[in-house]
Each structure stands twice: as C-alpha cells, then as structure tokens.
Amino acid sequence: MLDRLKMTNFMLFDEAEIAWSPGINVVVGENGTGKSQLLKLGYSVAWTSAAMGRSFRQTKEEFQKRLADKLVATARPESLGRLVSRKQGRNRCDIEVSFDRPPGSDFSFSFATNARSEVKLEKMPAAYAAILPVFVPTREMLSFFPGFASSYEERHLEFDETYYDLAKALDATLLRKHSNAVSRMIGDLESVLGGKIRQDAGRFYLYPDKTGVGKLEIPLVAEGMRKLALLAYLLMNGTLRVGSTLFWDEPESNLNPRLIALLARVLSELAAHGLQVVVATHSLFLLREIALLQRDAKRSVRYVGLSLDGESVKVEQSDLLEGIGTLVLLDEELNQSDRYLAAEGPDA
C-alpha cells in the first residue's frame, strides 16, 4: 500500500508530498488539476514494485525499464519528458515513493524533459510490494471486454494500459470460497444488480434472480450497473483482496444517488477489510457519503484537495472533509442552491 508520494516538477505539481491513508483516500479538485495523472502515477509505481517482486531479473536496469514503460503506457505522453513540468529550459522531475510494507520497499527516481522512455533510479528498493494494484478507469470495461486483451497485445488501440491491466484482472477465474466480509459485499452488490455477474465463453452476462428470466448480455445492462458488476467480479475472482490497492477514477459517473450511497458503503467496507482505496471524484454526494461513514463507522479517510495556483497545483490534505478549504464542488453546489432559491422567489 502507498504510504507517501513526493513529487517535484511532475506535470503541474511543482512540489508536493502526499501522505496516503491505509484506508480510503479521496482526491478532489477542478478539471485540469491533475487528479487522474496523480492516480496513474500512484498506480504506476505500485504496479512496478509488485511486478518486480514477481520478476526473475530484479536488477536496477530491469526496474528502470519497467518503471519507464509503465509511466508511458498509463499516461500516454509522446515521450516521458512530457510529464515534467513545462518550464523554460531543461528541467527534471523527481519522485520519491514509500510503502507501508514490506520494510525496505521505498525507492526514488528521476527523469528530465529530454527523456524519451528512460528513468534514472536514484534509490533501489530492497523489497517489493506483494500484490498488484487495480486501476478502474472512467469508462466501464465489461461491455468491450471480449477479445480486448489479445487485441491490445497485437494492435495499436487508443486506450492507456490501465484498461489492458483491468482486462487481464477480469480474466482470472472465480475463487471457490470467500471470507464472510467479502461474501457480504458481493451479496450487497448482487442485490442491487438483481442477479449474478458471470463470464461465459469470454463474455460477461447478468443472470437475473427471477425464475424464468434468461441471462442478459452485459451491454444490455445499464452502464452504472456495469460498474458495480465489475467491482463484484473483482471481489469474486480474488483480484481485490487484503493488502491490495484499488485506484478508481470518477467511480460515481453514471450512478444515481442511491447507487452512489451503496458504492460509498462498499468502498468503506473494502477499507475495513484491509484494502487501500484511492478515488478521484467530482461528486459532492459521494464525498458526503464517505464523510458520514467516516463519522459513523470510524473509518480512516484522507482527503486530498487540488486547486490551481497560477500555473501550478496547490495541494491540501486533511483527515476531515471540512479541512479542505478549496472544495470547489461544495462552493458550486451552494451557489446553485442560492441561485435556485432566488429564482423561486420569496413566495415560492
């Protein structure tokens, strides 16, 4: 699990150090403040550490190659140097990463504006993460899952590598048994779905609980429901398990408030079960649901607020939602309420 991430001259982050919670982490900010790129950076370094732990060649050269390749594949710049803050002259990006475990897994690296696809490892780790992280992008994956991984390997597709990684994770077979906590989370999701999500001959289907009703092809299921189905399947096949980190970019998209409330509860239960959750969101409703669960269930939550300060991004961090002063979502929602009441008039 991520513990700290220090960035110098990364994209719009001139200088920032983020302390991550082992539970839920919520990144919030306006469009263009780097929420998605922050998640992809965290995912890339965590993925590379876990991939190196599985590698037979745990050399500095191999680590540098895997790390550079992953950064380029997830962020999709024309060259790695495009991820360096755009300033006059040559510049260098420095990244320091630490994990809560295992001991000795910290590392640091750098790359310059003229780098094509190379990083310089400044500090080599002595140990590696044990579990590959999971990244769920904004577009749902289940409907175009059939043949996606093989097509990605053979052809040039306009998708970043988080989609490919997720397709491979979805291809894992189901576990025979689950813990009581995981079974309860799966049951909650299936109750909302009204059936069970299964893979058959490389395609996903929803099998309704109603007798006499045939299976539904997953493209016929509402998009918001597909996102919940994906989460259920990753729990069923053991991809999401104790010690893993889930990165999710805008999980609330295409979900109504009732489903967002369910999503917040499941994310909270995942954190209570020993998973680290990192989400980027525009939804004030989701933020408030998480804050309510934090208060009622005593969950560990870290809020990270991003806002533009000139040509760079200002970072705020707090264990309380109220501690984020640049909460633009709240300001805009309150402004909308004022405008709506004013339009209604005093006699409304």
C-alpha positions in Angstrom: 0.0 0.0 0.0 1.1 3.5 -0.7 2.4 5.5 2.3 4.0 8.6 0.8 4.4 10.1 -2.6 6.7 13.1 -3.1 6.8 14.9 -6.4 9.0 17.6 -7.7 8.2 19.1 -11.2 5.7 16.4 -12.1 3.1 17.8 -14.5 1.5 20.7 -12.7 2.9 19.6 -9.3 5.9 21.9 -8.7 6.5 20.5 -5.2 4.1 18.2 -3.3 4.2 15.4 -0.8 1.1 13.4 -0.2 0.6 11.1 2.9 -1.8 8.3 2.0 -4.2 6.6 4.4 -4.2 2.8 4.5 -8.0 3.1 4.3 -9.8 5.5 1.9 -8.2 8.3 0.0 -10.3 10.8 -1.8 -8.7 13.2 -4.4 -10.9 16.1 -5.3 -10.4 19.2 -7.5 -11.5 21.1 -10.6 -10.9 19.7 -14.1 -7.3 20.2 -15.2 -5.7 20.0 -11.7 -4.1 16.6 -12.3 -6.4 14.2 -10.4 -6.2 11.4 -13.0 -2.4 11.8 -13.5 -1.9 11.6 -9.8 -3.8 8.4 -9.6 -1.9 7.0 -12.6 1.4 7.9 -11.1 0.5 6.2 -7.8 -0.7 3.2 -9.8 2.4 3.0 -12.0 4.8 3.0 -9.1 2.8 0.5 -7.1 2.3 -1.8 -10.1 6.0 -1.7 -11.0 7.0 -2.6 -7.4 4.7 -5.6 -7.4 5.7 -6.6 -11.0 9.4 -6.5 -9.9 8.6 -8.8 -7.0 7.4 -11.4 -9.5 10.3 -10.9 -11.8 13.3 -13.3 -12.1 15.6 -10.3 -13.0 15.5 -7.9 -10.1 18.2 -5.6 -11.3 18.4 -1.9 -11.4 18.3 -1.9 -15.2 15.2 -4.1 -15.2 13.5 -1.9 -12.6 14.2 1.3 -14.6 12.9 -0.2 -17.8 9.7 -1.5 -16.2 9.0 1.8 -14.4 9.6 4.0 -17.5 7.5 1.7 -19.7 4.6 1.7 -17.2 4.6 5.5 -16.9 4.5 6.0 -20.6 1.9 3.2 -21.1 -0.5 4.7 -18.5 -0.1 8.4 -19.0 0.3 8.1 -22.8 2.6 11.1 -23.4 4.6 11.3 -26.7 7.7 11.0 -24.6 8.4 10.5 -20.9 9.9 14.0 -20.7 6.4 15.5 -21.4 5.5 14.5 -17.8 8.0 17.1 -16.5 6.7 20.5 -15.5 6.8 22.7 -18.6 9.2 25.4 -17.8 11.8 27.3 -19.9 15.0 25.3 -20.4 15.8 21.8 -19.3 14.1 20.6 -16.2 14.0 17.4 -14.1 11.2 15.5 -12.4 12.0 13.8 -9.1 9.7 11.2 -7.5 10.1 9.5 -4.1 7.8 6.6 -3.1 7.3 4.8 0.2 5.0 1.9 1.1 3.7 0.9 4.5 5.1 -2.6 3.9 7.2 -4.5 3.3 10.2 -2.8 5.0 12.8 -1.6 2.5 10.4 -1.2 -0.4 10.9 2.6 -0.7 12.5 3.9 -3.9 13.1 7.2 -5.8 13.8 8.0 -9.4 14.0 11.0 -11.8 13.8 11.8 -15.5 14.4 15.0 -17.5 12.5 16.9 -20.1 14.6 15.3 -22.9 13.9 11.8 -21.7 12.2 9.6 -24.3 11.5 6.5 -22.2 14.2 6.3 -19.6 14.2 7.0 -15.9 17.2 7.1 -13.5 16.7 5.1 -10.3 18.2 7.2 -7.5 17.4 4.7 -4.8 16.9 1.0 -5.4 14.4 -0.9 -3.1 15.5 -3.8 -1.1 12.0 -5.4 -1.2 8.9 -5.2 -3.3 5.1 -5.0 -3.0 3.4 -8.4 -2.8 0.1 -7.6 -4.7 -0.6 -5.9 -8.0 -2.8 -2.8 -7.6 -6.0 -2.4 -9.5 -6.9 0.7 -11.6 -10.5 1.2 -12.7 -10.7 4.0 -15.3 -13.6 6.2 -16.0 -15.0 4.1 -18.9 -16.6 0.9 -17.9 -14.8 -2.2 -19.1 -17.2 -5.2 -19.1 -19.0 -4.3 -22.4 -15.9 -4.3 -24.5 -14.0 -7.0 -22.6 -14.3 -9.8 -25.2 -11.0 -10.1 -27.0 -9.7 -6.8 -25.7 -6.5 -8.1 -24.1 -5.4 -10.0 -27.2 -6.3 -7.1 -29.5 -4.3 -4.7 -27.2 -1.3 -7.0 -27.5 -1.5 -7.3 -31.3 -2.7 -3.9 -32.4 -2.4 -0.2 -31.6 -5.5 0.8 -29.6 -6.3 4.3 -28.3 -6.6 3.1 -24.7 -4.0 3.5 -22.0 -2.6 0.4 -20.3 -4.9 0.6 -17.3 -7.6 -0.9 -19.5 -5.4 -3.7 -20.6 -4.4 -4.5 -17.0 -8.0 -4.5 -15.9 -9.0 -6.8 -18.7 -6.3 -9.3 -17.6 -7.5 -9.0 -14.0 -11.1 -9.7 -15.1 -9.9 -12.9 -16.9 -8.9 -14.6 -13.6 -11.2 -17.5 -12.6 -13.5 -17.3 -9.7 -12.5 -18.3 -6.2 -14.3 -21.2 -4.6 -14.6 -19.6 -1.2 -14.7 -16.1 0.2 -14.5 -14.6 3.7 -17.7 -13.6 5.4 -16.9 -9.9 4.8 -16.3 -10.4 1.1 -19.4 -12.6 0.7 -21.4 -9.8 2.3 -20.1 -7.2 -0.1 -20.7 -9.4 -3.1 -24.2 -10.1 -1.8 -24.9 -6.3 -1.4 -23.8 -5.7 -5.0 -25.7 -8.6 -6.4 -28.9 -7.5 -4.6 -28.7 -4.1 -6.4 -27.9 -5.8 -9.7 -30.8 -8.2 -9.3 -28.7 -11.1 -10.2 -25.2 -12.6 -10.5 -22.5 -11.5 -12.9 -20.7 -14.3 -14.7 -18.3 -14.8 -17.6 -19.2 -17.3 -20.2 -17.0 -18.0 -23.3 -15.1 -14.8 -22.9 -18.2 -12.6 -22.5 -20.0 -11.2 -19.4 -23.6 -11.8 -18.6 -26.0 -10.9 -15.8 -28.1 -13.9 -14.6 -31.2 -12.4 -13.0 -32.5 -13.8 -9.8 -36.1 -14.0 -11.2 -37.1 -17.5 -12.3 -37.8 -17.9 -16.0 -35.8 -14.9 -17.0 -32.8 -15.7 -19.2 -29.3 -14.2 -18.9 -28.7 -10.7 -20.1 -25.7 -9.7 -22.2 -23.8 -7.1 -20.3 -24.2 -4.4 -22.9 -27.9 -4.6 -22.2 -27.3 -3.7 -18.6 -27.3 0.0 -17.6 -23.8 1.4 -17.6 -23.8 2.4 -14.0 -24.8 -1.1 -13.0 -21.9 -2.5 -15.1 -19.5 -0.6 -12.9 -21.0 -2.3 -9.8 -20.9 -5.6 -11.6 -17.2 -5.1 -12.3 -16.5 -4.5 -8.7 -18.4 -7.6 -7.7 -16.5 -9.7 -10.2 -13.1 -8.4 -9.0 -14.1 -9.5 -5.5 -15.3 -12.9 -6.6 -12.1 -13.7 -8.5 -9.9 -12.5 -5.7 -8.2 -9.7 -7.6 -9.4 -7.3 -4.8 -8.1 -8.8 -1.6 -6.5 -7.9 1.7 -3.4 -5.8 1.1 -4.2 -4.6 -2.4 -4.8 -1.0 -3.5 -7.8 0.0 -5.6 -7.4 3.1 -7.7 -10.7 4.3 -9.2 -11.1 7.4 -11.4 -14.6 9.0 -11.0 -16.4 6.0 -9.7 -19.6 8.0 -9.4 -20.1 8.6 -13.1 -23.4 7.2 -14.5 -24.6 6.3 -10.9 -27.7 7.7 -9.3 -27.6 9.0 -5.7 -28.9 5.7 -4.3 -26.2 3.7 -6.1 -23.5 6.3 -5.1 -24.5 5.7 -1.4 -24.2 1.9 -1.9 -20.8 2.5 -3.6 -19.6 4.6 -0.7 -20.6 1.8 1.7 -18.8 -0.9 -0.3 -15.7 1.3 -0.6 -15.8 1.8 3.2 -16.2 -2.0 3.8 -13.3 -2.7 1.4 -11.1 -0.4 3.5 -12.3 -2.0 6.7 -11.4 -5.4 5.2 -7.8 -4.3 4.7 -7.7 -2.8 1.2 -6.4 0.6 0.4 -8.8 2.7 -1.7 -7.8 5.7 -3.8 -10.6 7.6 -5.7 -10.7 10.8 -7.7 -14.2 12.3 -7.8 -16.3 15.3 -8.8 -19.2 14.2 -6.7 -20.1 16.2 -3.6 -22.7 13.5 -2.9 -20.0 10.8 -2.8 -17.8 13.0 -0.6 -20.5 13.5 1.9 -21.4 9.8 2.0 -17.8 8.9 2.7 -17.6 11.6 5.4 -20.8 10.3 7.0 -19.4 6.7 7.0 -16.2 8.0 8.4 -18.0 9.6 11.3 -20.4 6.7 12.0 -18.1 3.8 11.3 -14.8 5.4 12.4 -13.1 4.8 9.0 -9.6 6.1 8.2 -10.1 8.7 5.4 -7.6 11.0 3.8 -8.9 13.9 1.7 -6.6 15.5 -0.9 -7.7 18.8 -2.4 -6.1 20.1 -5.6 -6.5 23.6 -6.9 -4.8 25.7 -9.5 -2.4 28.4 -8.1 -1.1 30.2 -11.1 0.5 27.7 -13.4 0.9 25.0 -10.7 -1.3 22.9 -8.5 -1.7 23.6 -4.8 -2.3 20.5 -2.6 -4.3 20.4 0.6 -4.6 17.4 2.8 -6.8 16.6 5.8 -8.3 13.7 7.7 -11.6 15.7 7.6 -13.6 16.9 4.7 -14.0 20.3 6.3 -10.3 20.6 6.3 -10.1 21.0 2.6 -10.6 24.8 2.0 -10.5 24.6 -1.8 -13.5 22.4 -2.1 -14.9 23.8 -5.3 -17.6 21.2 -5.5 -19.1 22.5 -2.3 -18.8 26.1 -3.3 -20.6 25.5 -6.6 -23.3 23.4 -5.1 -24.1 26.1 -2.5 -24.0 28.7 -5.2 -26.5 26.7 -7.2 -28.8 26.4 -4.2 -28.7 30.1 -3.7 -29.5 30.8 -7.4 -32.3 28.3 -7.3 -33.9 29.8 -4.3 -33.5 33.3 -5.7 -35.3 32.2 -8.9 -38.1 30.6 -6.9 -38.8 34.0 -5.3 -39.9 34.9 -1.7 -43.4 33.5 -2.2 -42.4 30.1 -3.6 
